[in-house]
Amino acid sequence: MDPGCADTASLKVGDDEQNTSDKDMPEAQAAKERPADAICCGLAELWNDFLIADEVDQVERTFKAILTHTGTAQLHEGGIALFRQLKCKLEPGLDIDRKVLLTELERQISRRQVYLARLRGEENPVNVDTPQGDILICGAGPVGLRTAVEAALLGFKTTVVERRTSFSRHNILTLWDVTYRDVLSLGANIYFPHLKPAQDSGTNHESWFANTEFFMGTRELQLTFLKTALLCGAKMLYGMELIGLIPPDKDTSKWQGRVVPYVKQNSQAEPLTREDTQARSVVEDVKKDKTDAYARTTKCNLVELTTVDETFINASAALFVKDEIRSQFDHYIIAEGEWSSTTRKCGFDKSIDRFGKAIGLIINAVYDKNDPAQVGIQSTRGFQHFPELHAAGIMTEGVEYLKGETHYIAACILKRTLVEFGAVHNDKPTTKELLQPCNLNMDGLRRLARIIATTIGLPETCTFCQDCGVQLFDFSTRARCKEGVKLLSGGAHAPGRLTSSTQDHVHSAAEAGNGLPALVMPVGDAYMEPFWVQGLGTNRGFHTGLNAVSAAVAAREFSIVEGAKEARFAHHMIVGMANFLKRDITPAHTWTADATTRFVPECIDLAREKIRRRGSEVDDLPERFSR
């Protein structure tokens, strides 16, 4: 008998909440007692509903229905053991086409088992069914969710916290072919059959490095990774936020996160009008003014100096609000995007590259696939100049049009255009003042957006998306963390501390007996912002997330000292790349969390030599990279 198909009642998850007895779950018990043919009946329909669900609540509802129908509810959020049981319960009732996702995910799990065996120097694949180690991820954007999938596949008990309760972003992202292949391998083409397959690039590095790029919507990426993470037993907490970290209270206990329901705060004393609300949503992504915290380094460069928020990292275990969840962790990964406030609370200083005034205008419009005029419009390749826009008096530094599930237009718009077309009430000396909600003229902004859309080729009847239909943001700065990892320590006999992750600090924390230390690692745009027009956010962001998981694996398999070294080495490698290019990345079929399977040897060599020149081998160079 396949061990993955053992009676679910005999499998332990290691969580009191998840070990609820069968008598407390009559629906699950009834499902387990049904004859096999009755269990299969209706599963195909439920599975199909799950595959096509296109919003958070739909995904969660259909997934819970599958768990109830298959009698696997007690393994919910229980890691790969859940996937094994679901696969056994689902396969008898599915035709070949509907089994493809399960087969592909089994292959992905097997690859991770082989990777772990190689890491341990063992011949047999490592069992990852029972979760070992806890990872807390804040942020359920594409990078946060891709990180969660990898952590779950490698046998971590993975929890993701996200303030939003729906997929409100319609942006379409440009993916390199290697990134696209990685996304397809995790189920994207099953959830979205319209996605075109990646072209076979063969084994020649130069052939796959060639010219192909692919487009996917942010929502499509999030849906792909959300569904796959759920199948792999990850815990998803939407509509929640992390408000503090609770230090360990015993020598052998872990850090915990205080996770509470998210309530959006309105700082205005007076109720907002509909126009005010729309204006605020348009500039929701404008970077907050942080110049008071900046120190100048050169004419065009600054540094954002931070201090650790002691109240955030020493939250009281005695305080408990309604519906609060305590989430323990060995490692905390910050994936909140470039507007993350948590990186500042955790003391991550950032280098700031400053450019000239740069304003982005985003237009998201509904794509009617039954309209021949819309079907015939072709995506552009990168940012282009449209003479028709300039002829109409609309000055831009380039416009990109991409078509996916929606129409997506991104324009580097000049300030004078916003002023002349009445998109703002008054000209202002700074971008911050210009893009204040009170200075936006929504009617004028929508008129400008409509002119741009129709000039590019969208018909007048094409409506803007209800959420984020038109947005403005400032991309005149680009920030990156000066460190890739910090260390949480203390708690049991001393206050919690957040320090650099040098070998001395990590050794001291591990031997102090103040509870188990933890690594804190920012990823994606929270770690390193892209220059918007380069389109590096997702292509690079996935690798920062995988690097963080690799560090967590090293900490689990060897020691937290080795985990910190892995994270610090990865930081030198990522920051050391003058330009993060596709040629720096290996073909996707070789990828694991291990950086050596994803980056070409030259990138590894450059990081190693940089560390040696700095003389920081003790802190930054893992043994496996020293040769």
C-alpha positions in Angstrom: 0.0 0.0 0.0 1.3 3.5 -0.9 2.3 5.1 2.5 0.9 8.4 1.2 -2.5 6.7 1.1 -2.5 5.5 4.7 -5.6 6.1 6.7 -5.7 9.8 7.4 -6.7 9.1 11.0 -3.2 7.6 11.7 -1.2 10.6 10.4 -0.2 13.2 13.0 0.4 16.8 12.0 1.9 18.0 15.2 -0.5 20.9 15.8 -3.3 20.6 18.4 -5.7 22.6 16.3 -5.1 20.3 13.3 -5.3 17.1 15.4 -8.9 17.7 16.0 -10.6 14.3 16.5 -12.9 12.8 14.0 -15.9 13.2 16.4 -15.4 16.9 16.2 -15.7 16.9 12.4 -18.7 14.9 11.4 -18.6 15.9 7.8 -15.0 14.7 7.4 -15.8 11.4 9.2 -18.9 10.8 7.0 -16.8 11.4 3.9 -14.2 8.8 5.0 -16.9 6.2 5.6 -18.5 6.6 2.2 -17.9 3.9 -0.4 -15.1 4.7 -2.8 -17.4 5.3 -5.7 -19.5 7.7 -3.7 -16.4 9.6 -2.7 -15.4 9.9 -6.3 -18.8 11.1 -7.3 -18.8 14.9 -7.4 -15.0 15.2 -6.8 -14.3 15.9 -10.5 -16.7 18.8 -10.3 -15.3 20.1 -7.0 -11.7 19.8 -8.5 -12.8 21.7 -11.6 -14.4 24.4 -9.4 -11.1 24.8 -7.5 -9.0 24.9 -10.7 -11.1 27.7 -12.2 -11.7 29.7 -9.0 -10.4 33.3 -9.6 -10.7 35.1 -6.3 -9.3 34.4 -2.8 -12.7 33.6 -1.2 -13.6 31.2 -4.1 -10.3 29.4 -3.9 -10.6 28.9 -0.1 -14.2 27.8 -0.3 -13.7 25.3 -3.1 -10.6 23.9 -1.4 -12.3 23.4 1.9 -15.1 21.6 0.0 -12.6 19.2 -1.5 -11.1 18.6 2.0 -14.5 17.8 3.4 -15.5 15.6 0.5 -12.3 13.6 0.7 -12.2 13.3 4.5 -8.8 15.1 4.7 -9.9 18.2 6.6 -7.8 17.2 9.7 -4.7 17.5 7.5 -5.5 21.0 6.4 -2.4 23.2 6.6 -0.5 20.1 7.5 2.2 20.2 4.8 3.0 17.6 2.1 1.1 14.9 4.1 -2.0 16.7 3.0 -1.0 16.6 -0.7 -0.3 12.8 -0.5 -3.7 12.1 0.9 -5.5 14.4 -1.5 -3.7 12.8 -4.5 -4.8 9.3 -3.3 -8.4 10.5 -2.8 -8.7 12.5 -6.0 -7.0 10.4 -8.6 -9.6 7.6 -8.9 -12.3 10.1 -9.8 -10.3 12.2 -12.3 -9.6 11.7 -16.0 -6.1 11.8 -17.3 -6.2 15.5 -18.1 -7.4 16.5 -14.7 -4.6 14.4 -13.0 -1.9 16.4 -14.7 -1.5 18.9 -11.9 -1.2 16.2 -9.3 1.4 14.4 -11.3 3.4 17.5 -11.9 3.4 18.5 -8.2 4.5 15.0 -7.3 7.4 15.4 -9.6 8.3 18.8 -8.0 8.2 17.2 -4.5 10.4 14.4 -5.7 13.0 16.9 -7.0 13.1 18.6 -3.6 13.5 15.2 -1.9 16.5 14.5 -4.1 18.0 18.0 -3.4 17.7 17.4 0.4 19.3 14.0 0.1 22.2 15.4 -1.9 22.5 18.1 0.8 22.7 15.5 3.5 25.0 13.2 1.5 22.4 10.5 1.5 21.3 8.2 -1.3 17.6 7.9 -0.7 15.2 10.8 -1.2 14.3 12.6 2.1 10.8 12.3 3.4 9.2 15.7 3.6 5.7 14.7 4.5 5.9 15.7 8.1 6.6 19.4 8.5 9.9 20.3 10.1 10.6 23.9 10.9 8.3 26.9 10.8 8.5 29.8 8.3 6.3 32.9 8.6 5.9 35.0 5.5 4.3 38.5 5.5 3.0 39.5 2.1 1.0 37.4 -0.5 2.2 39.1 -3.6 3.7 36.9 -6.4 7.1 36.8 -4.6 5.7 36.0 -1.2 3.5 33.2 -2.5 6.3 31.8 -4.7 8.5 31.7 -1.6 5.7 30.0 0.4 5.3 27.3 -2.3 9.1 26.5 -2.2 9.1 26.4 1.6 6.1 24.0 1.7 7.6 21.8 -1.0 10.8 21.5 1.2 8.8 20.3 4.2 8.5 23.5 6.2 5.3 24.4 8.1 4.5 27.6 6.2 2.3 30.4 7.2 1.5 33.5 4.9 -0.1 36.7 6.3 -1.7 39.2 3.9 -3.8 42.3 4.7 -5.8 42.2 1.5 -8.8 39.8 1.1 -8.9 39.9 -2.7 -6.6 40.2 -5.7 -6.9 43.9 -6.5 -3.9 44.2 -8.7 -4.4 43.9 -12.5 -0.9 44.7 -13.6 0.6 42.5 -16.3 4.2 41.5 -15.8 6.9 40.6 -18.3 8.5 37.3 -17.5 11.7 35.9 -18.9 11.3 32.5 -20.4 13.1 30.8 -17.5 10.8 32.5 -15.0 7.8 31.6 -17.1 8.9 27.9 -17.2 9.2 27.9 -13.4 5.6 29.3 -13.0 4.3 26.7 -15.5 6.0 23.9 -13.6 3.9 24.9 -10.5 0.6 24.6 -12.2 -0.1 27.8 -14.1 -1.0 26.2 -17.4 -3.5 23.9 -15.6 -5.2 26.8 -13.8 -5.0 29.0 -16.9 -5.2 26.8 -20.0 -5.0 29.8 -22.3 -1.3 30.3 -21.4 0.9 29.4 -24.2 3.6 26.7 -23.6 7.2 27.7 -23.2 9.1 26.9 -26.4 11.5 24.0 -26.2 14.9 25.6 -25.8 16.9 22.4 -25.8 20.1 22.1 -23.8 22.0 24.9 -25.4 22.4 27.8 -23.0 22.5 30.3 -25.8 19.3 29.0 -27.4 17.1 29.5 -24.3 18.9 32.8 -23.5 17.6 34.2 -26.7 14.6 36.4 -27.3 11.4 35.0 -25.8 9.5 36.9 -23.2 6.1 36.0 -21.7 3.3 38.0 -20.0 1.2 37.1 -17.0 -1.1 39.1 -14.9 -0.3 39.7 -11.2 -3.6 38.0 -10.3 -2.7 35.0 -12.4 0.6 34.6 -10.6 -1.0 35.0 -7.2 -3.8 32.5 -8.0 -1.3 30.0 -9.3 0.9 30.1 -6.2 -2.1 30.4 -3.8 -3.7 27.2 -5.1 -0.4 25.2 -5.2 0.6 26.4 -1.7 -2.8 25.2 -0.4 -2.3 21.8 -2.0 1.1 21.6 -0.4 -0.4 22.2 3.1 0.6 25.9 3.6 -1.5 28.1 5.9 -3.0 31.2 4.4 -4.2 34.1 6.5 -5.9 36.7 4.3 -7.4 39.9 5.9 -4.8 39.7 8.7 -1.7 41.6 9.6 1.4 41.1 11.8 1.5 43.7 14.6 4.4 42.4 16.7 6.9 39.7 17.5 6.8 37.8 20.8 10.2 36.6 22.1 10.6 33.0 23.4 9.5 32.4 27.0 11.6 29.3 27.5 15.0 28.1 26.5 13.7 25.7 23.8 10.7 27.8 22.6 10.4 29.8 19.4 9.6 33.3 18.4 5.9 34.0 17.7 4.1 36.6 15.5 1.0 38.4 16.7 -1.4 38.1 13.8 -4.7 40.1 14.0 -7.5 41.0 11.7 -6.5 44.0 9.5 -8.6 47.1 9.9 -7.7 49.9 7.5 -7.2 53.2 9.3 -8.6 56.5 8.0 -6.5 59.3 9.3 -9.0 61.9 8.2 -11.3 63.4 10.9 -14.1 63.9 8.3 -15.7 61.1 6.3 -14.2 60.7 2.9 -16.3 61.5 -0.2 -16.5 59.1 -3.1 -14.1 61.4 -5.1 -11.7 61.5 -2.2 -11.7 57.7 -1.9 -11.0 57.4 -5.6 -8.2 59.9 -5.5 -6.6 58.1 -2.6 -6.8 54.8 -4.4 -5.2 56.3 -7.5 -2.1 57.4 -5.6 -2.1 54.5 -3.1 1.3 53.4 -4.4 3.0 56.8 -4.1 6.1 56.3 -2.0 5.9 57.9 1.4 8.1 60.8 2.1 11.1 59.5 4.1 13.6 62.3 3.4 13.9 63.0 7.1 15.5 59.6 7.5 17.8 60.0 4.5 21.5 60.9 4.8 23.3 62.0 1.6 26.2 59.9 0.4 26.8 61.3 -3.1 25.0 63.7 -5.3 22.5 61.1 -6.5 22.6 58.6 -3.7 21.2 58.6 -0.2 20.9 56.1 2.7 17.8 55.5 4.7 18.8 55.1 8.3 16.6 53.1 10.6 16.5 52.0 14.2 14.9 48.8 15.5 11.4 49.2 16.9 11.8 47.7 20.3 8.1 47.5 20.9 7.6 45.6 17.7 10.2 42.9 18.6 9.2 42.7 22.2 5.4 42.4 21.9 3.6 41.2 25.1 2.5 37.6 25.2 -0.2 38.7 27.7 -2.0 40.9 25.3 -4.6 39.1 23.2 -7.2 40.7 20.9 -10.3 39.1 19.4 -9.5 36.6 16.6 -5.8 36.9 17.2 -3.5 34.1 16.0 -0.1 33.3 17.4 2.2 32.0 14.7 5.5 30.5 15.8 8.5 30.6 13.5 12.1 29.7 13.0 12.5 32.3 10.2 10.5 35.4 9.3 10.5 36.4 5.7 9.3 40.0 4.8 7.6 40.0 1.4 5.5 43.2 1.8 6.7 45.0 -1.3 8.7 48.2 -1.6 6.4 50.1 0.8 7.1 47.7 3.6 7.2 49.4 7.0 8.4 46.2 8.6 11.9 46.5 7.1 12.3 49.8 9.0 10.9 48.4 12.2 13.5 45.6 11.9 16.3 48.0 11.4 17.2 47.3 7.8 19.1 50.4 6.5 18.7 51.0 2.7 20.8 52.5 0.0 18.7 54.9 -2.1 19.5 55.7 -5.8 17.8 58.9 -6.8 16.9 59.8 -10.3 15.2 62.8 -11.9 11.4 63.3 -11.5 9.7 60.2 -12.8 6.0 59.6 -12.7 4.3 56.4 -13.7 0.7 56.3 -15.0 -0.9 52.9 -15.0 -4.2 52.1 -16.9 -6.0 48.8 -16.4 -9.0 48.2 -18.7 -11.4 45.3 -19.0 -10.6 43.0 -21.9 -13.7 41.8 -23.8 -12.6 38.7 -25.7 -15.8 38.9 -27.8 -14.8 42.2 -29.3 -12.8 41.7 -32.5 -11.3 45.2 -32.1 -9.8 44.3 -28.8 -8.7 40.8 -29.8 -6.7 42.2 -32.7 -4.5 44.6 -30.6 -1.0 43.3 -30.1 1.2 43.8 -27.1 4.3 46.0 -27.5 7.8 44.8 -26.6 9.1 47.0 -23.9 8.5 50.8 -23.6 8.0 52.5 -26.9 7.4 56.0 -28.2 4.0 56.6 -29.8 4.2 59.6 -32.1 0.4 59.9 -32.0 0.5 60.7 -28.3 3.1 63.4 -28.8 1.0 64.8 -31.6 -1.9 65.0 -29.2 0.3 66.9 -26.7 0.9 64.0 -24.4 4.5 64.0 -23.4 5.9 60.6 -22.2 9.3 59.0 -22.0 7.8 55.7 -23.2 4.6 53.6 -23.1 4.2 49.9 -22.8 1.0 48.0 -23.7 0.4 44.4 -22.6 -2.7 42.3 -23.1 -3.5 39.4 -20.9 -6.7 38.9 -18.9 -6.9 42.7 -19.0 -5.5 45.6 -21.0 -2.5 47.0 -19.2 -0.9 50.3 -20.2 2.2 51.7 -18.4 3.4 55.2 -19.3 6.3 57.3 -18.0 4.3 60.5 -18.0 5.8 64.0 -17.8 4.7 66.3 -15.1 3.7 69.0 -17.6 1.2 66.6 -19.2 -0.6 66.1 -16.0 -0.8 69.8 -15.5 -1.8 70.8 -19.0 -4.5 68.1 -19.3 -6.0 69.0 -15.9 -5.2 65.8 -14.2 -4.0 67.8 -11.2 -5.6 71.0 -9.9 -2.3 72.9 -9.4 1.3 72.6 -10.4 3.5 71.9 -7.4 7.3 72.0 -6.9 7.7 68.4 -5.7 6.2 65.1 -6.9 5.0 64.4 -3.4 2.9 67.6 -3.3 1.8 67.2 -6.9 0.3 63.7 -6.3 -1.5 64.4 -3.1 -5.1 63.1 -3.3 -6.4 66.6 -2.7 -4.5 67.9 -5.7 -5.9 65.2 -8.1 -8.7 66.1 -10.5 -10.3 62.7 -11.1 -12.3 63.8 -14.2 -9.2 65.3 -15.8 -7.1 62.2 -15.0 -9.7 59.9 -16.5 -9.9 62.0 -19.6 -6.1 61.8 -20.0 -6.2 58.0 -19.5 -8.9 57.6 -22.1 -7.0 59.6 -24.7 -3.9 57.5 -24.1 -5.9 54.2 -24.3 -7.8 55.1 -27.5 -4.6 56.4 -29.1 -2.9 53.1 -28.5 -5.9 51.3 -30.1 -8.4 50.5 -27.4 -12.0 51.3 -28.4 -14.0 54.0 -26.5 -16.3 51.3 -25.3 -13.5 49.6 -23.3 -14.1 50.3 -19.6 -11.5 50.8 -17.0 -11.2 48.2 -14.2 -13.2 49.0 -11.1 -10.2 48.4 -8.8 -7.0 50.2 -9.8 -8.3 51.3 -13.1 -6.0 54.3 -13.2 -3.0 54.8 -10.9 -0.2 57.2 -10.5 3.1 56.6 -8.7 6.5 58.1 -8.2 9.5 56.0 -9.3 12.2 58.6 -8.9 14.0 56.6 -6.3 15.1 53.0 -6.0 16.1 51.4 -2.6 17.9 48.2 -1.6 18.6 46.8 1.8 22.2 47.1 2.9 21.9 43.7 4.7 20.1 40.6 3.5 19.5 39.0 6.9 19.3 39.9 10.6 19.1 37.9 13.7 16.4 37.8 16.3 17.6 36.6 19.7 16.9 36.8 23.4 13.6 36.4 25.1 13.6 33.8 27.9 16.0 35.6 30.3 16.6 38.8 28.4 14.7 41.2 26.2 14.4 40.3 22.5 17.1 41.8 20.3 17.5 42.3 16.5 21.1 42.5 15.4 23.4 41.8 12.5 23.9 38.1 11.7 27.6 37.8 12.1 29.0 34.5 13.2 29.8 35.8 16.7 26.3 37.1 17.2 24.7 33.9 15.9 27.0 31.7 18.0 26.3 33.8 21.1 22.5 33.7 20.5 22.5 29.9 20.0 24.5 29.2 23.2 22.8 31.8 25.4 19.8 29.6 26.3 17.4 32.5 25.8 15.1 30.7 23.4 15.7 29.7 19.8 17.1 32.5 17.6 15.5 33.2 14.3 16.6 34.8 10.9 14.7 37.7 9.5 15.0 38.1 5.7 13.4 40.6 3.3 12.7 39.4 -0.2 11.3 40.9 -3.4 10.8 44.6 -3.6 11.0 44.9 0.2 14.6 43.8 -0.2 15.6 45.4 -3.5 13.3 47.7 -5.5 13.6 47.4 -9.3 13.9 50.4 -11.6 10.3 50.2 -12.9 10.9 50.3 -16.6 13.5 47.4 -16.4 10.8 44.9 -15.4 13.1 43.1 -12.9 10.7 43.0 -10.0 9.3 39.4 -10.4 12.2 38.0 -12.4 14.7 38.9 -9.7 12.2 38.8 -6.8 11.6 35.0 -7.1 15.3 34.4 -6.7 15.5 36.5 -3.5 12.7 34.4 -2.1 14.3 31.1 -3.1 17.6 32.4 -1.5 15.8 33.0 1.8 14.3 29.4 1.7 17.8 28.1 0.9 19.1 29.8 4.1 16.2 28.3 6.1 17.1 24.9 4.7 20.8 25.3 5.7 19.7 26.4 9.2 17.4 23.4 9.6 19.7 20.8 8.1 23.0 22.0 9.7 22.9 25.0 12.0 21.6 28.6 12.2 25.2 29.7 11.8 25.2 28.0 8.3 21.8 29.5 7.5 23.0 33.0 8.2 26.1 32.4 6.1 23.9 31.2 3.2 21.8 34.4 3.4 24.8 36.7 3.7 26.5 35.0 0.7 23.3 35.4 -1.4 23.2 39.1 -0.5 26.7 39.7 -1.8 25.8 37.8 -5.0 22.5 39.7 -5.7 23.9 43.1 -4.8 27.1 42.4 -6.7 25.3 42.0 -10.0 25.6 45.4 -11.7 22.5 44.4 -13.8 20.4 41.4 -13.0 20.2 39.8 -16.5 18.7 36.7 -17.9 22.1 35.4 -18.8 22.9 35.2 -15.1 20.3 32.5 -14.6 20.3 28.8 -15.5 17.5 27.0 -17.3 14.4 26.6 -15.0 14.5 22.8 -15.1 17.6 22.8 -13.0 16.2 25.2 -10.3 16.0 24.3 -6.6 16.3 26.6 -3.6 20.1 26.1 -3.9 21.7 29.1 -5.5 24.2 26.9 -7.4 21.3 25.4 -9.4 19.9 28.8 -10.4 22.8 31.1 -11.0 25.6 30.6 -13.5 29.1 29.9 -12.0 30.4 33.3 -12.8 27.9 34.9 -10.4 29.0 32.5 -7.6 32.7 33.3 -8.4 32.1 37.0 -8.3 30.4 36.9 -4.9 33.2 34.6 -3.5 36.0 36.9 -4.7 34.2 40.0 -3.3 33.9 38.4 0.1 37.6 37.4 0.1 38.6 41.0 -0.9 36.6 42.2 2.1 38.1 39.7 4.4 34.7 38.6 5.7 34.9 34.8 4.9 34.1 33.9 8.5 30.7 35.6 8.4 29.8 35.5 4.7 31.3 32.4 3.0 29.7 29.0 3.5 32.1 26.1 3.4 30.6 24.7 0.2 31.4 28.0 -1.7 34.9 28.3 -0.4 36.3 25.8 -2.9 
